Amino acid sequence: IVQAGRCCFEGEVCDLRASVRRIIVDESCMPAEGFVRLRGDIWRADPAAWDGAAWPPGARIEMLSLEEIFLAFARTDRVGA
């Protein structure tokens, strides 16, 4: 995935899907170190970080479609940010 001339991801589709998810949680409970916000409530982290993360009660972690993942990387409103 290339966005604004920068390679954001290179690899297998299964690795991409394992590393990007939606986190629905109270804003005061942000993910631990190693998680990078792509946009809004969509975050990227090493698959092991997802497996080892402790989430507060009520938090929902959702897998995303490839289209949702691509749009999280490719939205042009982040160009130059």
MOWOHU-V211443 format. One record per residue. N is the residue number from 0. SS is DSSP state (h for helix, s for strand, l for the rest). Layout:
# MOWOHU-V211443
N:SS
N:SS
This chain:
# MOWOHU-V211443
0:l
1:s
2:s
3:l
4:l
5:s
6:s
7:l
8:l
9:l
10:l
11:l
12:h
13:h
14:h
15:h
16:h
17:h
18:h
19:s
20:s
21:s
22:s
23:s
24:l
25:l
26:l
27:l
28:l
29:l
30:l
31:l
32:l
33:l
34:l
35:s
36:s
37:s
38:s
39:l
40:l
41:s
42:s
43:s
44:l
45:l
46:h
47:h
48:h
49:h
50:h
51:h
52:l
53:l
54:l
55:l
56:l
57:l
58:l
59:s
60:s
61:s
62:s
63:l
64:l
65:h
66:h
67:h
68:h
69:h
70:h
71:h
72:h
73:h
74:l
75:h
76:h
77:h
78:l
79:l
80:l
